[in-house]
Amino acid sequence: MSRSSVSRLVPKVPQGGSSRRQQYSASTKNALVDVAEELFTTHGYASTSLDAIVAGADVTKGALYHHFSGKQALFEAVFERVESTASKAIQQSLQDQPDPWEKARAGLRAFLAVVQEPGYRRIVIQEGPAVLGYERYREQEERSTFSNVLDIVRAVLTAGAWNLDEDMLQTFARIFFGAMSSAGESVSSAPDPNAAAARVETAIGFILAGFQALAASGVELPGVEIPQQ
């Protein structure tokens, strides 16, 4: 994205009216996030300077510091937007899927497509943990994508005659969430992401087929035994 093309995203300062000033402020902020997302994706966090970002957005550093406390805060805004966009894409794939098993497979395919996108791969998977720190990274990731995993797990595990309480559903969801996060990392870092994604889809599809067979045959899940204190 060239400086001239990005700068067109930022209107000239409007004359009068708080709503116009707010619109200008929002446009400036969006332009900064747009430029930062492109530069972080292309060059990485460490190799991207604030000077390059404000130059690309055609704004001053003062304008940047009006919206963000620094480069890490700007990265977090980019991270949140990339994660939110990915989550919405996965949610869209789950809509109009009345069959729980097809819903799970559709969500899996959408997730595997997302983790191969350059922006998601660089910003979320490669840069996110180091820049945000592990705790903050997990917090952001769970806020945007865990609900999708829980939605899928709930649909699959209520397809059979299994009467699972909410704690058990949450436990299954967290196990699958961890597995999907690990699978996403392996796909994004693979020499051949398409081949890696196909292997993950086959492996998880096999697991889903096992659950589907258990549900169809009426097999009950083992009860939970709580150790006595």
C-alpha positions as CSV (number, residue, x, y, z in Angstrom):
1,M,0.0,0.0,0.0
2,S,1.6,3.3,-1.1
3,R,1.7,6.4,1.0
4,S,-0.6,8.2,-1.4
5,S,-3.3,5.5,-1.4
6,V,-3.3,5.2,2.4
7,S,-3.4,9.0,2.9
8,R,-6.6,9.1,0.9
9,L,-8.2,7.2,3.8
10,V,-7.6,10.2,6.1
11,P,-9.9,13.1,5.2
12,K,-8.8,16.7,5.6
13,V,-9.6,18.2,9.0
14,P,-13.3,19.1,8.9
15,Q,-14.4,22.6,9.8
16,G,-16.6,22.6,12.9
17,G,-18.8,20.0,14.5
18,S,-17.8,17.4,17.0
19,S,-19.2,14.6,14.9
20,R,-17.0,15.6,12.0
21,R,-14.0,15.8,14.3
22,Q,-14.8,12.3,15.6
23,Q,-15.1,11.0,12.1
24,Y,-11.7,12.5,11.2
25,S,-10.2,10.9,14.4
26,A,-11.7,7.5,13.6
27,S,-10.4,7.7,10.0
28,T,-6.9,8.6,11.2
29,K,-6.9,5.7,13.6
30,N,-8.1,3.3,11.0
31,A,-5.4,4.5,8.6
32,L,-2.8,3.9,11.2
33,V,-4.0,0.4,11.8
34,D,-4.3,-0.3,8.1
35,V,-0.7,0.7,7.5
36,A,0.6,-1.0,10.6
37,E,-1.1,-4.3,9.6
38,E,0.6,-4.2,6.2
39,L,4.0,-3.4,7.6
40,F,3.8,-5.9,10.4
41,T,2.8,-8.6,7.9
42,T,5.5,-7.8,5.4
43,H,8.4,-6.9,7.7
44,G,7.5,-8.1,11.2
45,Y,7.1,-6.2,14.4
46,A,10.8,-5.6,15.2
47,S,11.6,-4.3,11.7
48,T,8.7,-1.9,11.5
49,S,9.3,1.6,12.9
50,L,6.8,4.1,14.0
51,D,8.3,6.5,11.5
52,A,7.4,4.2,8.7
53,I,3.9,3.8,10.0
54,V,3.1,7.5,10.3
55,A,4.8,8.1,7.0
56,G,2.6,5.5,5.3
57,A,-0.6,6.9,6.9
58,D,0.5,10.5,6.2
59,V,0.0,11.7,9.7
60,T,2.2,13.0,12.5
61,K,3.6,11.1,15.4
62,G,1.5,13.3,17.6
63,A,-1.6,11.9,15.9
64,L,-0.4,8.4,16.5
65,Y,0.2,9.0,20.2
66,H,-3.2,10.5,20.4
67,H,-4.7,7.1,19.7
68,F,-2.0,4.7,20.8
69,S,0.6,4.7,23.7
70,G,3.2,3.2,21.4
71,K,4.1,0.5,18.9
72,Q,2.9,-2.4,21.1
73,A,-0.5,-0.8,21.6
74,L,-0.8,-0.3,17.9
75,F,0.2,-4.0,17.3
76,E,-2.4,-5.1,19.8
77,A,-5.1,-3.1,17.8
78,V,-3.9,-4.9,14.6
79,F,-3.9,-8.2,16.4
80,E,-7.4,-7.7,17.6
81,R,-8.7,-6.8,14.2
82,V,-7.0,-9.7,12.4
83,E,-8.4,-12.1,15.1
84,S,-11.9,-10.6,14.9
85,T,-11.9,-10.9,11.1
86,A,-10.8,-14.5,11.3
87,S,-13.4,-15.3,14.0
88,K,-16.2,-13.8,11.8
89,A,-15.1,-15.8,8.8
90,I,-15.3,-19.0,10.9
91,Q,-18.7,-18.0,12.4
92,Q,-20.0,-17.4,8.9
93,S,-19.0,-20.9,7.9
94,L,-21.0,-22.3,10.8
95,Q,-24.2,-20.6,9.8
96,D,-27.0,-22.6,8.0
97,Q,-25.4,-25.9,9.0
98,P,-28.2,-27.9,10.7
99,D,-26.1,-31.1,10.8
100,P,-23.7,-30.9,13.7
101,W,-21.0,-33.0,12.0
102,E,-21.1,-31.0,8.8
103,K,-21.0,-27.9,11.0
104,A,-17.8,-29.1,12.7
105,R,-16.2,-30.0,9.4
106,A,-17.1,-26.6,7.9
107,G,-15.6,-24.8,10.9
108,L,-12.5,-26.9,10.6
109,R,-12.0,-26.1,6.9
110,A,-12.6,-22.3,7.6
111,F,-10.1,-22.4,10.4
112,L,-7.5,-24.1,8.2
113,A,-8.0,-21.5,5.5
114,V,-7.6,-18.7,8.0
115,V,-4.3,-19.9,9.4
116,Q,-2.8,-19.9,5.9
117,E,-3.5,-16.3,5.3
118,P,-0.3,-14.2,5.4
119,G,-1.6,-11.6,7.9
120,Y,-3.0,-14.1,10.3
121,R,0.1,-16.3,10.1
122,R,2.6,-13.5,10.7
123,I,0.7,-11.3,13.2
124,V,-1.3,-13.8,15.2
125,I,0.7,-17.0,15.2
126,Q,4.3,-15.9,14.6
127,E,4.5,-12.4,16.3
128,G,1.6,-12.5,18.7
129,P,3.0,-14.6,21.6
130,A,6.3,-12.7,21.7
131,V,4.9,-9.2,21.4
132,L,1.9,-9.6,23.7
133,G,3.3,-12.1,26.1
134,Y,1.8,-15.6,26.6
135,E,-1.0,-14.6,29.0
136,R,-2.2,-11.6,27.0
137,Y,-2.0,-13.6,23.8
138,R,-4.1,-16.4,25.2
139,E,-6.6,-13.9,26.6
140,Q,-7.0,-12.3,23.2
141,E,-7.2,-15.6,21.3
142,E,-9.8,-17.1,23.6
143,R,-11.9,-13.9,23.5
144,S,-12.2,-14.2,19.7
145,T,-12.0,-17.9,18.7
146,F,-12.9,-20.0,21.8
147,S,-16.6,-19.2,21.4
148,N,-16.5,-20.8,17.9
149,V,-14.9,-24.0,19.3
150,L,-17.4,-24.1,22.1
151,D,-20.3,-23.7,19.6
152,I,-19.0,-26.6,17.5
153,V,-18.3,-28.9,20.5
154,R,-21.7,-28.2,22.0
155,A,-23.4,-29.1,18.7
156,V,-21.4,-32.3,18.3
157,L,-21.7,-33.5,21.9
158,T,-25.5,-32.8,22.1
159,A,-26.1,-34.8,18.9
160,G,-26.0,-38.0,20.8
161,A,-27.9,-39.1,23.9
162,W,-25.2,-37.7,26.1
163,N,-26.4,-35.6,29.0
164,L,-23.3,-33.5,29.7
165,D,-23.2,-30.6,32.1
166,E,-21.7,-27.3,31.2
167,D,-18.5,-28.0,33.0
168,M,-17.9,-31.1,30.9
169,L,-18.8,-29.3,27.7
170,Q,-16.3,-26.6,28.6
171,T,-13.6,-29.2,29.3
172,F,-14.1,-30.8,25.9
173,A,-14.0,-27.4,24.3
174,R,-10.8,-26.4,26.0
175,I,-9.2,-29.7,24.9
176,F,-10.2,-29.1,21.3
177,F,-9.3,-25.5,21.5
178,G,-5.7,-26.4,22.5
179,A,-5.6,-29.0,19.7
180,M,-6.8,-26.5,17.1
181,S,-4.3,-23.9,18.3
182,S,-1.4,-26.4,18.0
183,A,-2.7,-27.6,14.6
184,G,-2.9,-24.0,13.4
185,E,0.8,-23.4,14.4
186,S,1.9,-26.5,12.6
187,V,0.1,-25.6,9.4
188,S,1.3,-22.0,9.3
189,S,4.9,-23.0,9.9
190,A,4.9,-26.0,7.5
191,P,7.0,-25.9,4.3
192,D,3.8,-26.9,2.5
193,P,0.8,-25.4,4.4
194,N,-1.7,-26.9,2.0
195,A,-0.4,-30.4,2.6
196,A,-0.2,-29.8,6.3
197,A,-3.8,-28.5,6.4
198,A,-5.0,-31.6,4.5
199,R,-3.3,-33.8,7.0
200,V,-4.9,-31.9,9.9
201,E,-8.3,-32.1,8.2
202,T,-7.9,-35.9,7.8
203,A,-6.8,-36.4,11.3
204,I,-9.5,-34.4,13.0
205,G,-12.1,-35.7,10.5
206,F,-11.2,-39.2,11.8
207,I,-11.8,-38.1,15.4
208,L,-15.1,-36.6,14.4
209,A,-16.1,-39.8,12.6
210,G,-15.4,-41.7,15.8
211,F,-17.7,-39.4,17.9
212,Q,-20.3,-39.6,15.2
213,A,-20.2,-43.5,15.3
214,L,-20.4,-43.4,19.1
215,A,-23.5,-41.1,19.0
216,A,-25.2,-43.2,16.3
217,S,-24.7,-46.5,18.3
218,G,-25.9,-45.0,21.6
219,V,-22.7,-45.6,23.5
220,E,-22.6,-43.7,26.7
221,L,-19.7,-41.6,27.8
222,P,-18.1,-42.6,31.1
223,G,-19.2,-40.8,34.1
224,V,-17.0,-38.3,35.9
225,E,-15.6,-39.5,39.2
226,I,-14.6,-36.7,41.6
227,P,-11.8,-37.7,43.9
228,Q,-12.7,-37.5,47.6
229,Q,-10.7,-34.9,49.5
